[in-house]
Amino acid sequence: MILVAIAALWMLDKDFSDIELGIRFLIAIGASLLSGLISYTLFFLDHRDQRK
């Protein structure tokens, strides 16, 4: 999640510098939370399948 936030901030700073800094932080936080949710879901499903 931290790598996603860093990459999102870097890409937004490089390509979309006209967006306000606060909005860029919100986008990066949303991206990292979404990636964390997807990772948690996939690992949970994989862990559940291994129990069977």
MORALIN-V484452 format. One record per backbone hydrogen bond with DSSP energy under -1.0 kcal/mol. CO is the residue of the C=O (numbers start at 1). NH is the residue of the N-H. E is the energy in kcal/mol with one decimal. If there is no record, write none. Layout:
BEGIN
co	nh	e
CO	NH	E
CO	NH	E
END
This chain:
BEGIN
co	nh	e
1	5	-2.1
2	6	-2.4
3	7	-2.6
4	8	-2.7
5	9	-2.5
6	10	-2.4
7	11	-2.7
8	12	-2.7
9	13	-2.3
10	14	-2.4
11	15	-2.8
12	16	-1.5
16	19	-1.5
20	24	-2.1
21	25	-2.2
22	26	-2.0
23	27	-2.4
24	28	-2.4
25	29	-2.6
26	30	-2.4
27	31	-2.4
28	32	-2.3
29	33	-2.4
30	34	-2.3
31	35	-2.2
32	36	-2.1
33	37	-2.4
34	38	-2.3
35	39	-2.4
36	40	-2.7
37	41	-2.4
38	42	-2.5
39	43	-2.7
40	44	-2.5
41	45	-2.4
42	46	-2.1
43	47	-2.5
44	48	-2.3
45	49	-2.0
46	50	-1.5
END
